Amino acid sequence: MSKKMRVMASAIFVAFLFSFLFIMPGLEGGGGAKPAVWKAVIPYDSLNLTGVGVPDPVKGWVYDDRVTGVDVYATIGKPYRMIFRMILFPPNQLAFINIQPGELHTDGDLKFSRFPPILGTDLFGFLLNSHPYDAQYLRAQIAFFGPDVSTQQEANWENMWIGEVRAVRMWFSLEANNMYGDCSECSPEDYHSLEGNTYDAWITRESLDTWTATVVTDFLNMPVPPDQAPPFDLSAISYSTRDFLREIYCECVQSKVKNRTFYEKLTRYPAWGRTHLEFKIKFIKAS
C-alpha cells in the first residue's frame, strides 16, 4: 500500500471512530428520539385536590416537567407496569381540600398527631388545612401504578386505545424532611409524614396525548389481622394488597450487644384512618 493510500485509510478510520464515539450513543433507546416532556394538570372538577397559585383559565393547575421544582413523567417499570408520577419540591404547590374527618385509629405506644399547623394536629386536620405543607416538608408525590404484566409491550400506556380504561393503584406521600436523614436526624417529636394508598383508581386514555388518572376511594380495602383488637398493627399486612391512609415517622433506636452500642433507624406507623378521597390528574405528553 502506498503512503497516500495509508494516509487515506487512516483518515477514514479516524472519521469512523469519531462517528462511533459521538453519534452512536445518540441512537440508544429508540433511535435517539428526544425524551417526551410531560405535564400534569389538576382540573377544576378535582373534588379533593387543588393547585396553589394562579391556574390556567381553561385547564386548571398545570405542572410542567420543565419547571424547577416539578417532576412529571410516565414510564414503564420493572417488573413491567405502567407508571404515571408527579413530584413537587416543595409540596406547597398543591393542597388537599374538602376532606372530611373520618375513622381514625392510633397506637398509644407511639407518638401520633404530629402535623402542622401545630403539633397535636392529626392526619385529618393536616389534610383539612387549606395550605398545610411548610418548609419542614421535602416533597409531595402522587403516583399511579398499573398492575404487573408479562411484557413491556403490555405495560406500554401508548398501546391503550382512546377511551380505554385500566385499573391502577394510586399512592401519595407528603414527606417530612427527617424521613430521609441518617439515624441521628430521626425524631418522633418532629413533624411526621403522611402516606396514602388505594386500589380504587383507574387511568383513562382521553386522546392521543392525554391520560386521565381518577381516584374515588374510602380506603375500605383495609384488612386487619383477625387475632388483633384495636389498635390494629397494619404494618404487618402486605403493602401491596391493602388500602391505607397513615401517619409515618422514623425513630433512632439504641441497643447494646456485648458492651457495643448500635443504632437502628426504624419506621413507625402511629396512626391510620379512612375517609372519602376523590380527585383527578391529567397527564399530557407535550412533545
Secondary structure, 3 states (H helix, E strand, C coil): CCHHHHHHHHHHHHHHHHHHHHCHHHHHHHHCCCCCCEEEEECCCCCCEEECCCCECCCEEEEECCCCCEEEEEEEECCCEEEEEEEECCHHHEEECCCCCCEEEECCCCCCCCECCCCCECHHHHHHCCCCCCCCEEEEEEEEECCCCCCHHHHCHHHCCCCCEEEEEEEEEEEEHHHHCCHHHCCCCCCCEEEEEEEEEEEEECCCCEEEEEEEECCCCCCCCCCCCCCCCHHHCCHHHCCEEEEEEEEEEEEEECCEEEEEEEEEEEEEEECCEEEEEEEEECC
